[in-house]
Amino acid sequence: MQWLSVTDFFNMGGYAFYVWSSFCLTALVAVIEIVHVRACRRKILRQWGCDAT
C-alpha cells in the first residue's frame, strides 16, 4: 500500500479506526503485562527475602 501524504497514512485507506484502535489496545495490553510481571516479581522477591532491585 502506498500513501501520498501523512493524512492518507493515518486514514489507512478507510480502516483507520480499526487499525489504530487495535494498535493502541495491543500497546496498552503490553504495557499492563510488563507492569504486572514486574510487580509480581517484586512481591515474590520480597517474600523470599531477596533484594527487589
RAWOBEL-V581952 format. One record per residue. N is the residue number from 0. RES is the residue in one small letter. SS is DSSP state (A for helix, B for strand, O for the rest). PHI is phi in whole degrees, 0 to 359 (NA if undefined). OMEGA is omega in whole degrees, 0 to 359 (* if undefined). Layout:
N;RES;SS;PHI;OMEGA  N;RES;SS;PHI;OMEGA
This chain:
0;m;O;NA;182  1;q;O;242;180  2;w;O;248;181  3;l;O;267;179  4;s;O;207;178  5;v;A;294;178  6;t;A;299;177  7;d;A;299;178  8;f;A;298;182  9;f;A;289;176  10;n;A;282;177  11;m;A;52;176  12;g;A;64;179  13;g;A;93;181  14;y;O;251;186  15;a;A;301;183  16;f;A;299;180  17;y;A;295;184  18;v;A;295;185  19;w;A;285;176  20;s;A;292;176  21;s;A;296;179  22;f;A;298;182  23;c;A;294;179  24;l;A;295;178  25;t;A;296;178  26;a;A;297;179  27;l;A;297;179  28;v;A;297;179  29;a;A;296;179  30;v;A;295;178  31;i;A;299;179  32;e;A;298;180  33;i;A;297;180  34;v;A;297;180  35;h;A;296;180  36;v;A;296;179  37;r;A;295;179  38;a;A;295;178  39;c;A;297;180  40;r;A;297;178  41;r;A;299;180  42;k;A;298;180  43;i;A;295;180  44;l;A;295;176  45;r;A;294;179  46;q;A;295;180  47;w;A;277;180  48;g;O;83;178  49;c;O;272;176  50;d;O;280;184  51;a;O;271;179  52;t;O;263;*
